[in-house]
Amino acid sequence: MKFGTTLAAVAFALSSVMATADTMKMAVTTSFHNSGLSDVLLPEIQKDLGLEVQLLVVGTGQALRLGEAGDVDAILVHSKKAEEAFVAGGYGTHRREIMYNDFVLIGPNADPAKIAESETVVQALSAISETKAAFVSRGDDSGTHKKELSLWAEAGVDADARSVDWYKEAGAGMGASLNTASGMNGYIMSDRASWLKFGNKGDLALLYSGDPELFNQYAYIPVNPEKHGHVQAELAQKLEAWLVSDRAKELIDGYTLKGGRLFIFNAEQ
């Protein structure tokens, strides 16, 4: 009887600890999740801080809207202009840069638009437009989609010029969009991490990279408790301190796949 009572007491104690564990919600980009980095960081965050971070995996646009509504405690996204507008609107307390990678242009090995020979990413997109080679856009208001649209604008290729016979909007996350491009054997812009992690490459290859325009910064923004009093501001601050720590740097810089680094830590400590 004593043994049974002891077991019951232990079980109750464990359930009480679990019930009172710190929990917060963070909206993150699909690339952060699909790259596998979240699987590396979240267990270590829980181990080091006793903090369970529940992710809402969406595009940057949707992540910002969740923050505006107070549905999450923080966001981790990659569209600087939209992030700065979010903070300027009072929805976020501040913007903290954490890590970066880059965008790359993927396409069929045969490279019908010859983008591998391009000197700039704008030149590469112009070549795709001129040859009307199949191109898959995420079309989902994500950070990747926002960046892609800004580059088309620089190339002077407006929405009317991007006709549906060659420009296809997937309206989906990076993984699903890459799958569409693989099935169509078409071009697509991806963040490097998602491309390295992607398994269904088919005849696709990384054809163009290296233009400074393709720099891809990720930033952390706590939701402003003055807008939404219920948000877990202290936990968001606790998480931020960990994300800019030496431990986070070690894990982020050490995360590689098939010989390639997926992200590079650049937070000011």
Disulfide bonds with the S-S distance in Angstrom:
none
